[in-house]
């Protein structure tokens, strides 16, 4: 079970106890549970527990609370550790025993809930049920219904989006949206670079030209910090909006400094695409580690037969920079010094030393060595590849593998004439020895421009909420999109039948394999990519060595962070 799912179970149990203990006379306060719940929640959130804070969380008189804390320490469930050299102050920490017991409790509770509501039939299928998703809704989602109260036919809602499938669908069926939303909807589609530029130019206008904008997840930090988009927290609280059905990675990736700035509409995960027919023919297993990737690329590379072991995104600039930071995550290290948070890294709180680049680490060197070795078995056009060119080469059957965003699998999944059609296995990013499985999450969320006329914000929220509903997300899938940010949409049989990739990405999120930390959403992320796009490309061209490329990258990015005053 993932950290997010365990936190959801804690919230569920605490809410049930509150009904019995606070809202009815059926039970009394249980200080033991309150202390355990508080300690476990703080542990999962990576926050400190003091004796005083634990006593306050017990919700009973101080003396009673201290006795319960002492009991938990004596029973080996809490560990008391000195906070200072004097030994006069202490912090409390769950012991391995408590963590193990709580995880056992959480799993048993999950089984009971799953079986009670028919989400599972045996304990062996419990992993198919994610605690907190909207599984009580009908499994087959209906065609989108019109808003009960439309936005108003006397106004126009303008949405700035990308050229990706979801936004193409919105533009193509804008007349349907007019009817469903009870207003005139205009969609503007722009390529990625132009989209970012237009969002920034729009922020300089006195009044926003758009009611909603599509934001690529790595942009969130910059746009939030520079006041380009508005937080949604007040609107969500007023609407009593429940976001628990969203995939955790995509929803959390739409936040910055613990405030929510967007709702996911088209997330995408970077996976490894493997030609299952070629692997079977060669007697190779689908790769699980970086060593497996190298072996498979070497065995399947047949340049004389116009078949490369892999095609890589090594094109100068943003393409190769993304490749480097995402591969570095396979070796267990983010590109900057993010604080560890369990098996993950904290992207909610990024400050001071967290901005320090990590390009002279062992993981960075291992990443560079891996990419250089892989280049020997890569398609000849890899050094000029971007995302579209890479997928086109793979779709034509000229490479046995490629890393690719799930959204781009439509190039061969929905094209029966493609050489790769029906022959591709999708797997998470293979990891280096000792590292865990992590695939970067990307894609788009809808956000509200900060310069929007305040009188229009309620209408913008209404349309944003509507466009990200489960039935709308299903509609996008059935019209060519191969991604879903909601558990309920992914569970729909018609959605699952459209492509196996949707269920696989859904499962990866439930297992905690989709993460935002490989591409931290800081304002300087684009500057990091600019540097790496130069230095790593020259390294792959053999113009400079690994040490020179990594040292220059470290120094250039370090100078950027110092100039911004981070350390």
C-alpha positions as CSV (number, residue, x, y, z in Angstrom):
1,X,0.0,0.0,0.0
2,X,1.3,3.5,-0.8
3,X,1.8,6.3,1.6
4,X,-1.2,8.2,0.2
5,X,-3.5,5.2,0.6
6,X,-2.4,4.6,4.2
7,X,-3.1,8.3,4.9
8,X,-6.6,7.9,3.4
9,X,-7.3,5.0,5.6
10,X,-6.2,7.0,8.7
11,X,-8.5,9.8,7.7
12,X,-11.4,7.3,7.1
13,X,-10.9,5.7,10.6
14,X,-10.5,9.0,12.3
15,X,-13.7,10.3,10.7
16,X,-15.6,7.3,11.8
17,X,-14.3,7.6,15.3
18,X,-15.3,11.3,15.4
19,X,-18.9,10.4,14.5
20,X,-19.1,8.0,17.5
21,X,-17.0,10.0,20.0
22,X,-17.9,13.6,19.2
23,X,-21.2,13.7,17.3
24,X,-23.1,11.0,19.3
25,X,-22.9,9.7,22.8
26,X,-22.1,6.2,21.6
27,X,-18.4,6.2,22.5
28,X,-15.8,8.0,24.5
29,X,-12.5,9.5,23.4
30,X,-9.8,6.8,22.9
31,X,-6.5,8.6,23.7
32,X,-4.4,5.5,22.8
33,X,-5.8,5.5,19.2
34,X,-5.5,9.3,18.9
35,X,-1.8,9.2,19.8
36,X,-1.2,6.2,17.4
37,X,-3.1,7.9,14.6
38,X,-1.3,11.2,15.1
39,X,2.2,9.6,15.3
40,X,1.5,7.5,12.2
41,X,0.2,10.5,10.2
42,X,3.2,12.6,11.1
43,X,5.5,9.7,10.2
44,X,3.9,9.3,6.7
45,X,4.1,13.1,6.2
46,X,7.8,13.2,7.3
47,X,7.0,15.6,10.3
48,X,8.3,15.6,13.8
49,X,6.2,14.4,16.8
50,X,7.0,15.9,20.2
51,X,5.8,14.6,23.6
52,X,3.7,17.8,24.0
53,X,2.1,17.5,20.5
54,X,1.3,13.9,21.1
55,X,-0.3,14.7,24.4
56,X,-2.5,17.4,22.8
57,X,-3.5,15.0,20.0
58,X,-4.7,12.5,22.7
59,X,-7.6,14.9,23.4
60,X,-7.8,14.0,27.1
61,X,-6.3,15.7,30.2
62,X,-2.5,16.0,30.1
63,X,-1.9,13.5,32.9
64,X,-4.0,10.8,31.2
65,X,-2.3,11.5,27.9
66,X,1.2,11.1,29.4
67,X,0.2,7.8,30.9
68,X,-1.0,6.5,27.5
69,X,2.3,7.8,25.9
70,X,4.3,5.9,28.5
71,X,2.3,2.8,27.9
72,X,3.0,2.9,24.2
73,X,6.7,3.5,24.8
74,X,6.8,0.6,27.3
75,X,5.1,-1.7,24.8
76,X,7.7,-0.9,22.2
77,X,5.3,0.9,19.9
78,X,6.8,4.4,20.3
79,X,10.4,5.3,20.5
80,X,11.6,8.3,22.6
81,X,14.7,10.0,21.1
82,X,16.6,12.9,22.5
83,X,16.3,16.1,20.4
84,X,19.4,17.8,21.8
85,X,22.7,17.0,23.4
86,X,21.4,18.0,26.8
87,X,18.8,15.2,26.6
88,X,16.2,17.5,28.1
89,X,13.8,17.4,25.1
90,X,12.6,14.5,23.1
91,X,10.9,13.5,19.9
92,X,8.6,10.5,19.5
93,X,8.7,8.0,16.6
94,X,6.7,5.0,15.6
95,X,8.8,1.8,16.0
96,X,9.0,-0.9,13.3
97,X,6.6,-2.8,15.4
98,X,4.0,-0.1,15.3
99,X,4.5,0.5,11.6
100,X,4.1,-3.2,10.9
101,X,1.0,-3.5,13.1
102,X,-0.6,-0.4,11.5
103,X,0.0,-1.6,8.0
104,X,-1.5,-5.0,8.9
105,X,-4.5,-3.2,10.4
106,X,-4.9,-1.0,7.3
107,X,-4.7,-4.0,4.9
108,X,-7.3,-5.9,7.0
109,X,-9.6,-2.8,7.0
110,X,-9.2,-2.4,3.3
111,X,-10.2,-6.1,2.7
112,X,-13.3,-5.7,4.9
113,X,-14.4,-2.5,3.1
114,X,-13.6,-4.0,-0.3
115,X,-15.5,-7.1,0.3
116,X,-18.5,-5.3,2.0
117,X,-19.0,-3.0,-1.0
118,X,-18.2,-5.7,-3.7
119,X,-15.0,-4.1,-4.9
120,X,-13.2,-7.5,-4.4
121,X,-14.1,-11.1,-3.9
122,X,-11.0,-12.4,-2.4
123,X,-8.0,-11.1,-0.6
124,X,-5.9,-12.0,-3.5
125,X,-7.6,-9.3,-5.6
126,X,-7.4,-6.5,-3.0
127,X,-4.7,-4.7,-5.0
128,X,-7.3,-4.0,-7.7
129,X,-9.2,-1.8,-5.3
130,X,-7.7,1.6,-4.4
131,X,-9.0,3.0,-1.1
132,X,-10.7,6.3,-1.6
133,X,-11.6,6.0,-5.3
134,X,-15.2,6.5,-6.5
135,X,-15.9,2.8,-6.8
136,X,-19.4,3.1,-5.4
137,X,-20.5,4.7,-8.7
138,X,-21.7,2.7,-11.6
139,X,-18.8,0.9,-13.2
140,X,-20.0,1.9,-16.7
141,X,-20.0,5.6,-16.9
142,X,-22.8,7.3,-18.9
143,X,-22.5,9.7,-21.8
144,X,-21.9,13.2,-20.4
145,X,-25.1,14.9,-19.3
146,X,-25.7,18.7,-19.6
147,X,-25.0,21.0,-16.7
148,X,-28.2,21.4,-14.6
149,X,-27.7,25.2,-14.7
150,X,-25.6,26.3,-17.7
151,X,-22.9,29.0,-17.6
152,X,-25.0,31.3,-19.8
153,X,-25.6,31.7,-23.5
154,X,-24.7,35.4,-23.3
155,X,-21.0,34.7,-22.6
156,X,-18.1,32.9,-24.1
157,X,-15.6,30.6,-22.2
158,X,-12.2,30.7,-23.8
159,X,-9.8,27.8,-23.1
160,X,-6.1,27.8,-24.0
161,X,-4.9,24.2,-24.5
162,X,-2.2,22.1,-26.1
163,X,-2.4,20.2,-29.4
164,X,-2.6,16.9,-27.5
165,X,-5.7,14.5,-28.0
166,X,-7.9,15.8,-25.2
167,X,-7.8,19.4,-26.3
168,X,-8.2,18.4,-30.0
169,X,-11.3,16.5,-28.9
170,X,-12.6,19.6,-27.1
171,X,-12.0,21.7,-30.2
172,X,-13.5,19.2,-32.6
173,X,-16.6,18.8,-30.5
174,X,-16.9,22.4,-29.3
175,X,-20.5,22.5,-30.5
176,X,-21.3,19.6,-28.2
177,X,-19.6,21.5,-25.4
178,X,-21.8,24.5,-26.1
179,X,-24.9,22.4,-25.5
180,X,-23.5,20.6,-22.5
181,X,-22.2,23.7,-20.7
182,X,-25.0,26.0,-21.8
183,X,-22.6,28.6,-23.2
184,X,-20.3,29.3,-26.1
185,X,-16.9,27.5,-25.7
186,X,-13.9,28.5,-27.7
187,X,-10.7,26.3,-27.7
188,X,-7.3,27.6,-28.8
189,X,-4.7,24.8,-29.4
190,X,-1.0,25.6,-29.4
191,X,2.2,23.6,-29.4
192,X,4.0,23.2,-26.1
193,X,6.5,26.1,-26.4
194,X,4.0,28.4,-27.9
195,X,1.5,27.5,-25.2
196,X,3.9,28.4,-22.4
197,X,4.8,31.7,-24.2
198,X,1.1,32.6,-24.6
199,X,0.4,31.9,-20.9
200,X,3.2,34.2,-19.9
201,X,2.2,36.9,-22.3
202,X,-1.4,36.6,-21.2
203,X,-0.3,37.2,-17.6
204,X,1.0,40.6,-18.7
205,X,-2.4,41.7,-20.0
206,X,-4.5,43.8,-17.7
207,X,-7.4,41.3,-18.0
208,X,-6.9,37.7,-19.0
209,X,-7.9,36.7,-22.6
210,X,-8.7,33.2,-21.4
211,X,-11.0,31.7,-18.7
212,X,-8.9,28.5,-18.4
213,X,-5.4,27.5,-19.4
214,X,-3.8,24.1,-19.8
215,X,-0.7,23.9,-17.7
216,X,2.1,21.3,-18.1
217,X,2.9,19.9,-14.6
218,X,6.6,21.0,-14.5
219,X,5.4,24.6,-15.1
220,X,3.2,24.7,-11.9
221,X,6.0,26.0,-9.6
222,X,7.0,28.9,-12.0
223,X,3.4,29.9,-12.8
224,X,2.3,29.8,-9.1
225,X,5.4,31.6,-7.8
226,X,5.1,34.4,-10.4
227,X,1.4,34.9,-9.8
228,X,0.4,33.7,-13.3
229,X,-2.3,31.3,-12.1
230,X,-4.6,31.5,-9.0
231,X,-4.9,28.8,-6.3
232,X,-8.2,26.9,-6.3
233,X,-8.4,26.1,-2.5
234,X,-11.1,28.7,-1.7
235,X,-13.2,27.7,-4.7
236,X,-12.9,24.0,-3.9
237,X,-13.8,24.6,-0.2
238,X,-16.8,26.6,-1.2
239,X,-18.0,23.9,-3.6
240,X,-17.1,21.1,-1.0
241,X,-15.2,19.5,-3.8
242,X,-13.9,16.0,-3.2
243,X,-10.8,15.2,-5.3
244,X,-10.2,11.7,-3.9
245,X,-11.0,10.0,-7.2
246,X,-8.0,11.6,-9.0
247,X,-4.7,9.7,-9.3
248,X,-2.5,10.9,-6.5
249,X,0.5,11.7,-8.7
250,X,-1.4,13.9,-11.1
251,X,-3.4,15.7,-8.4
252,X,-0.4,16.4,-6.2
253,X,1.6,17.4,-9.2
254,X,-0.9,20.2,-9.8
255,X,-0.1,21.8,-6.4
256,X,2.7,24.1,-5.2
257,X,3.6,24.9,-1.6
258,X,0.6,23.0,-0.3
259,X,-1.9,24.9,-2.4
260,X,-3.9,23.4,-5.3
261,X,-3.5,25.2,-8.6
262,X,-5.1,22.9,-11.1
263,X,-7.3,19.9,-11.8
264,X,-5.8,17.1,-13.9
265,X,-7.4,16.6,-17.3
266,X,-4.7,14.8,-19.4
267,X,-1.9,13.3,-17.3
268,X,0.6,11.0,-19.0
269,X,3.3,8.7,-17.6
270,X,6.6,8.0,-19.3
271,X,7.0,4.2,-19.8
272,X,9.2,1.8,-21.6
273,X,7.5,0.5,-24.9
274,X,8.8,-2.9,-25.9
275,X,8.0,-4.9,-29.1
276,X,6.7,-8.0,-27.4
277,X,7.0,-10.0,-30.7
278,X,10.7,-9.2,-31.1
279,X,11.4,-10.0,-27.4
280,X,9.6,-13.4,-27.7
281,X,11.4,-14.2,-30.9
282,X,14.8,-13.5,-29.2
283,X,13.8,-15.3,-26.0
284,X,14.2,-12.2,-23.9
285,X,12.2,-11.2,-20.9
286,X,10.7,-7.7,-20.8
287,X,13.2,-5.4,-19.0
288,X,12.8,-4.6,-15.3
289,X,16.2,-3.0,-14.7
290,X,18.6,-0.7,-16.5
291,X,20.9,-3.6,-17.0
292,X,18.1,-5.5,-18.7
293,X,17.5,-2.5,-21.0
294,X,21.2,-2.6,-22.1
295,X,21.2,-6.3,-22.6
296,X,18.0,-6.2,-24.7
297,X,19.2,-3.3,-26.8
298,X,22.4,-5.1,-27.5
299,X,20.7,-8.4,-28.5
300,X,18.0,-6.8,-30.6
301,X,20.1,-4.2,-32.4
302,X,20.3,-5.2,-36.1
303,X,21.4,-2.1,-37.9
304,X,21.9,-4.0,-41.2
305,X,18.2,-5.0,-41.1
306,X,17.0,-1.5,-40.3
307,X,16.2,-2.5,-36.7
308,X,17.8,-0.7,-33.8
309,X,17.8,-1.9,-30.2
310,X,16.1,1.3,-29.0
311,X,15.4,4.8,-30.2
312,X,16.2,7.5,-27.7
313,X,15.2,11.1,-27.2
314,X,18.7,12.6,-27.5
315,X,17.8,15.7,-29.5
316,X,19.6,18.9,-28.5
317,X,17.9,21.0,-25.9
318,X,14.7,20.1,-24.0
319,X,14.4,16.5,-25.4
320,X,17.8,15.2,-24.2
321,X,17.5,17.3,-21.0
322,X,14.2,15.5,-20.1
323,X,15.8,12.2,-21.0
324,X,18.7,12.9,-18.5
325,X,16.6,14.0,-15.5
326,X,14.1,11.2,-16.0
327,X,16.8,8.5,-16.3
328,X,18.5,9.9,-13.3
329,X,15.4,9.1,-11.3
330,X,15.8,5.5,-12.4
331,X,19.1,5.6,-10.5
332,X,17.3,6.9,-7.4
333,X,18.3,10.6,-7.5
334,X,16.4,13.8,-8.3
335,X,18.2,16.5,-10.2
336,X,18.1,18.8,-7.2
337,X,18.6,18.0,-3.5
338,X,15.0,17.2,-2.6
339,X,14.4,16.0,1.0
340,X,13.7,12.2,1.3
341,X,10.1,11.4,2.3
342,X,9.9,7.6,2.9
343,X,10.6,5.9,-0.4
344,X,9.9,9.2,-2.3
345,X,11.1,12.8,-2.2
346,X,9.3,15.8,-0.9
347,X,8.1,18.2,-3.6
348,X,5.6,20.0,-1.3
349,X,8.3,21.8,0.6
350,X,11.3,22.9,-1.4
351,X,13.6,25.5,0.1
352,X,17.2,26.7,0.4
353,X,19.6,23.6,0.1
354,X,16.8,21.7,-1.6
355,X,17.6,23.7,-4.7
356,X,21.2,22.5,-4.8
357,X,21.9,20.6,-8.1
358,X,23.0,17.0,-7.7
359,X,24.9,16.6,-11.0
360,X,28.2,15.4,-9.4
361,X,26.5,12.6,-7.5
362,X,27.1,8.9,-8.1
363,X,23.6,8.7,-9.6
364,X,24.3,11.4,-12.1
365,X,27.6,9.7,-13.3
366,X,25.8,6.4,-13.5
367,X,23.1,8.0,-15.6
368,X,25.6,9.5,-18.0
369,X,27.4,6.2,-18.4
370,X,24.1,4.4,-19.0
371,X,23.0,6.9,-21.7
372,X,26.4,6.8,-23.4
373,X,26.4,3.0,-23.5
374,X,22.8,2.9,-24.7
375,X,23.7,5.2,-27.6
376,X,25.8,2.4,-29.2
377,X,22.6,0.4,-29.8
378,X,20.3,3.4,-30.5
379,X,18.6,4.4,-33.8
380,X,20.9,6.6,-36.0
381,X,18.5,9.5,-35.7
382,X,18.4,9.5,-31.9
383,X,20.7,12.5,-31.6
384,X,18.1,14.6,-33.4
385,X,15.0,13.0,-32.0
386,X,12.2,14.8,-30.1
387,X,9.0,13.2,-28.8
388,X,7.1,13.0,-32.1
389,X,10.1,11.7,-34.1
390,X,10.9,9.1,-31.5
391,X,7.4,7.6,-31.6
392,X,7.2,7.8,-35.3
393,X,10.4,5.7,-35.7
394,X,9.1,3.2,-33.2
395,X,5.7,3.0,-34.8
396,X,7.3,2.2,-38.2
397,X,9.0,-0.8,-36.6
398,X,12.6,0.6,-36.8
399,X,13.3,0.1,-33.1
400,X,12.6,-2.7,-30.6
401,X,12.2,-0.3,-27.6
402,X,11.7,3.3,-26.8
403,X,10.8,5.4,-23.7
404,X,7.6,7.2,-24.4
405,X,4.8,9.1,-22.8
406,X,1.6,7.0,-22.5
407,X,-0.4,9.7,-24.3
408,X,1.7,9.2,-27.5
409,X,1.0,5.4,-27.7
410,X,-2.1,6.3,-29.8
411,X,0.3,6.7,-32.7
412,X,0.4,2.9,-33.0
413,X,-2.3,1.7,-30.6
414,X,-5.0,3.5,-32.7
415,X,-3.3,3.0,-36.1
416,X,-3.8,-0.5,-37.4
417,X,-1.4,0.2,-40.3
418,X,1.5,0.9,-37.9
419,X,4.1,-1.9,-37.8
420,X,4.0,-1.8,-34.0
421,X,0.2,-2.0,-33.7
422,X,-0.9,-4.7,-31.2
423,X,2.7,-5.8,-30.6
424,X,3.7,-3.5,-27.7
425,X,4.2,-4.3,-24.0
426,X,4.1,-1.2,-21.7
427,X,6.2,-1.3,-18.5
428,X,7.3,1.3,-15.9
429,X,10.8,2.8,-16.2
430,X,13.3,0.0,-15.5
431,X,15.3,0.9,-12.4
432,X,19.0,0.6,-11.6
433,X,20.1,-2.0,-9.0
434,X,19.1,-0.8,-5.5
435,X,16.7,1.8,-6.7
436,X,12.9,1.5,-6.7
437,X,10.5,1.6,-9.8
438,X,9.6,5.2,-10.6
439,X,8.0,6.6,-13.8
440,X,7.7,10.3,-14.3
441,X,4.2,11.8,-14.4
442,X,3.5,14.7,-16.8
443,X,0.7,16.0,-18.8
444,X,-1.8,18.8,-18.3
445,X,-4.0,20.3,-15.7
446,X,-6.5,23.1,-16.1
447,X,-5.8,26.3,-14.2
448,X,-7.4,29.7,-13.8
449,X,-5.4,32.7,-14.9
450,X,-4.7,35.2,-12.1
451,X,-5.6,38.2,-14.3
452,X,-9.1,36.8,-15.0
453,X,-11.9,39.2,-14.2
454,X,-13.1,38.2,-10.7
455,X,-16.7,38.2,-11.9
456,X,-15.8,35.3,-14.3
457,X,-14.0,33.1,-11.9
458,X,-17.0,31.2,-10.6
459,X,-17.9,30.3,-14.2
460,X,-14.4,29.2,-15.0
461,X,-14.4,26.9,-11.9
462,X,-17.8,25.5,-13.0
463,X,-16.4,24.7,-16.5
464,X,-13.1,23.3,-15.1
465,X,-15.0,21.0,-12.7
466,X,-17.3,19.8,-15.4
467,X,-14.5,19.1,-18.0
468,X,-12.7,16.9,-15.4
469,X,-15.7,14.8,-14.4
470,X,-15.3,11.0,-14.8
471,X,-17.8,10.8,-17.7
472,X,-16.1,13.6,-19.6
473,X,-12.7,11.9,-19.2
474,X,-14.3,8.8,-20.6
475,X,-15.6,10.8,-23.5
476,X,-12.0,12.0,-24.3
477,X,-10.7,8.4,-24.2
478,X,-13.4,7.2,-26.6
479,X,-12.4,10.0,-29.0
480,X,-8.6,9.1,-29.1
481,X,-7.1,10.0,-25.7
482,X,-5.2,7.2,-24.0
483,X,-5.0,8.6,-20.5
484,X,-7.3,8.9,-17.5
485,X,-6.5,10.8,-14.3
486,X,-9.4,9.3,-12.3
487,X,-9.7,5.8,-10.8
488,X,-13.5,5.6,-11.7
489,X,-12.8,6.4,-15.4
490,X,-10.0,3.9,-15.6
491,X,-12.3,1.2,-14.1
492,X,-15.0,1.6,-16.8
493,X,-15.0,-1.5,-19.0
494,X,-15.4,0.5,-22.2
495,X,-12.4,2.7,-21.2
496,X,-10.3,-0.4,-20.4
497,X,-11.3,-2.0,-23.7
498,X,-9.9,1.0,-25.6
499,X,-6.3,0.1,-24.7
500,X,-4.5,-1.9,-22.0
501,X,-2.2,1.0,-21.3
502,X,-4.9,2.8,-19.3
503,X,-5.3,0.0,-16.8
504,X,-1.6,-0.3,-16.5
505,X,-1.0,3.3,-15.7
506,X,-3.9,3.2,-13.2
507,X,-2.2,0.2,-11.5
508,X,1.1,2.1,-11.4
509,X,-0.5,5.0,-9.6
510,X,-2.1,2.6,-7.0
511,X,1.4,1.1,-6.4
512,X,3.0,4.5,-6.0
513,X,5.2,4.1,-9.1
514,X,4.1,7.4,-10.7
515,X,6.0,10.4,-9.2
516,X,6.4,14.1,-9.8
517,X,9.9,14.4,-8.2
518,X,11.9,13.3,-11.3
519,X,10.8,16.6,-12.8
520,X,10.4,18.9,-9.7
521,X,7.9,21.7,-10.4
522,X,10.2,24.5,-9.4
523,X,10.4,27.9,-11.2
524,X,13.9,27.2,-12.3
525,X,13.1,23.8,-13.9
526,X,13.2,25.2,-17.5
527,X,16.6,26.8,-16.7
528,X,17.9,23.4,-15.6
529,X,16.7,21.9,-18.9
530,X,18.4,24.6,-20.9
531,X,21.8,23.8,-19.3
532,X,21.5,20.0,-19.5
533,X,20.2,20.3,-23.1
534,X,23.5,21.8,-24.1
535,X,26.0,19.9,-21.9
536,X,24.5,16.4,-22.1
537,X,24.0,16.7,-25.8
538,X,27.7,17.5,-26.3
539,X,28.6,14.6,-24.1
540,X,26.5,12.2,-26.2
541,X,28.2,13.6,-29.4
542,X,31.6,12.8,-27.7
543,X,32.5,16.4,-27.9
544,X,33.2,16.4,-24.1
545,X,33.6,13.7,-21.5
546,X,31.3,12.8,-18.6
547,X,33.3,14.7,-16.0
548,X,33.4,17.9,-18.0
549,X,29.7,17.7,-18.9
550,X,28.6,17.1,-15.3
551,X,30.9,19.6,-13.7
552,X,29.9,22.4,-16.1
553,X,26.2,21.5,-15.6
554,X,26.6,21.6,-11.8
555,X,28.4,24.9,-11.8
556,X,26.0,26.6,-14.3
557,X,22.9,25.4,-12.4
558,X,24.4,26.2,-9.1
559,X,25.1,29.8,-10.3
560,X,21.4,30.1,-11.4
561,X,20.2,29.0,-7.9
562,X,22.5,31.4,-6.2
563,X,21.4,34.3,-8.4
564,X,17.8,33.5,-7.4
565,X,18.8,33.7,-3.7
566,X,18.1,30.1,-2.8
567,X,21.4,29.5,-1.0
